[in-house]
Amino acid sequence: MATTSRQSYRLLVHLLFLTIISTTTWAFNCSIPPIYVDIHKRAVHGMVAFQYGSFVGIGTPAQNQSMWVSLRSNETAVAAQDFCANSDLPGCDARGAYFESGVSTSFTPINDYKSADIASDDDASGSFGKDTLHLYTHYFQSDPAWENSVPDFPVRVTSNSSGTGDRLGLGYGSTLLQRLFNSGMVASRAFSLYIGTAMDRAAGNVNGSITLGGYDSARFTGQVFNYSIGSGEYPFGVRVSDIVVNNPDGTNQSLLDRSKFSNLPSDFTGFDAKISTEKYPMVFPAEVTKNFMSYLNAVPSDHPDGSLKLSNPFSGSLSIVLEGGFTVTLPKETLCNVSNLSPVAAIPPSTIGRNNTTKGDASQPFLLTTAWLSQVYMMVNYDADQTGAFFHLAQVVQNAPYIIPKTTCPRVAVSAYVAPRRSFFTAGLAGAIVGGVIGGLGLLTLACCTCLRWRRKVAMRKAMQGDSTDAEKGIEMKTKGVVGGKPADRDSSSETSEEERSKESGAGATGAGR
């Protein structure tokens, strides 16, 4: 009985273990590859000018869009055909794209849709509908793109707003990520973002990318810094511990240094900030902004985004140091562009009193924005583990030579791509074989040449010895012999004559004796 009970207990444990494993595998299938969507300028529906944004389409047939990534919005939105006619958005005709719902054969209006957005859009108006969303993967501009289609996807058709009318919502409750995960198109509710520098305000030339359900392991390097995801309208929060101006002469100046700037409170050690793509210039506490203005001689500009303008060109850089050590340095082209615009927003007089250095305003938080993200690779995992969600920040590799998408899976750490060390068998064997063949042929050629040269010398030596022997023989045949120290003829004719004479003499003697 005891043995039976023990076996039953083991069987129960094994079944429980298999159930846990199968449930985890079913919930998070880490073998599903991510969906890579690039961010660059392209032709869009309804506009002549190229637009910078994520490469997506809406409708059937697909109407090309160029949506801006929003970390604040959960819903995805498109701009209606009459959006710019109703909106007071500055430069509206030069941004975004139009969506014509009447042209799409797959569009269906939704009258009772409840938005998942937490952010308030009090001045926005529009309606929701369902249509086919096209996510395009386009690794190289010379190659054609392929797509992942999401049918019956909810979108807001924005007819009027003071903000951007079209956006790709990747907030904490993103309907896009949830839909992709539910349909098994991605392994988890995760994404990674590099915003790039090729937008008009940044005036750079580096394209960005979004990796849905994963990250591009070749797009970042160095240490990965981890942060917890919060809640609310701005869930991605960090603490700024220092802001440093790096002068061209190699010196630097902290804008939080009380020995230089006496307007800072005695207990001021930094401030909390939110990461956002809603603005280009960063929003600092009023006192820090004043220090930036006084040190670099900056003044408010007339640019629509509210950026400060430097009175004189400056070729230094600006470093933002986060608590924990992660440092982001904005290069001189970002700190002071060709129009002397800076990446720091001016503080309106009406908000200086409440937008202070210690707390700020919950409705107007301090922001690390698109200018800051142009130098950062951000990886978000809403399904990190059971204790909460996390996001990661790392130094971006702007001009990455390769695109290496990796799946983001819960409880699996992200890691940058490291080129494998090429061993002798993987990299050197072929070279060794080729080198050996070439070297062997060279040695063989040298040996053949040496052998031929040696044989030629031997032949020449034999030929010289043969000529010498023949010459000696000729000399002996013509040399006179010497007998008793007196010369004598030793040719063949003289020897014959003497023999004949001897015979004759002998014959004569014989005859006389008879």
Salt bridges, closest charged atoms under 4 A:
ASP38 OD2 - HIS40 ND1 2.42
ASP38 OD1 - ARG42 NH2 3.90
ASP38 OD2 - HIS138 ND1 3.88
GLU100 OE2 - HIS45 NE2 2.78
ASP117 OD2 - ARG167 NH2 3.96
ASP121 OD2 - ARG156 NH1 3.60
ASP121 OD2 - ARG167 NH2 2.64
GLU147 OE2 - HIS134 ND1 2.72
ASP200 OD1 - LYS41 NZ 2.76
GLU233 OE2 - ARG72 NH2 2.21
ASP272 OD1 - ARG239 NH1 3.01
ASP305 OD2 - ARG201 NE 2.80
ASP305 OD1 - HIS303 ND1 2.86
ASP361 OD2 - ARG354 NH1 2.66
ASP383 OD1 - ARG189 NH2 3.11
GLU495 OE2 - ARG490 NH2 3.65
GLU499 OE2 - LYS503 NZ 3.92
